[in-house]
Amino acid sequence: MKLKVLLLQYFIALDSANCCHPCLFMQKGTKLRIADFVHGADGLGNQNFPPPKGKPIEESGPAFLVRQAKLNPGKVTVVALGPLTNIALV
């Protein structure tokens, strides 16, 4: 259930920024650290945001970044807020 909440937060954040939905990879065995006592049960302050409209894509994160950069030269901004594995693989 906690992973479901984490993924929902991720897609809601992308929707609110009018972003597309790239792939999200989590390494097997990754231990999630949940701070629901601070951020609420939904991780977004219990604001009851609508469910995200987009769906995940099958393309890997690095391949998606490269493809988007080629399709939109000079118009792609990467906001890296966590582990930078996908950036390193580009």
C-alpha positions, 0 to 999 in steps of 0.5 A: 500500500505504501508503494501505491501511495508513493506512485500516486504522489509522483503522478499527481505531482507530474499532472499538476506541473503539466508534465508527461509521465516517464518511467519510474524505476525502483531497485528491488529491495528498496526500503521506503521511508514513509513520513505520513506523520508529517506529510499526511496519509497521502503524502501530499498533506491530505489535500485530496487531489484528483487521481492523475490522468496520465499513465506510465510509459514503457520506455526507460527514464534515460531513453525518454530523456534523450528522446525528448531532448532530441525532439525539443532542443533547448526546451527540456528542463530536468528537475532532479529531486532524488537519486540521479541514476537516470541522469547519469545513464544519459 
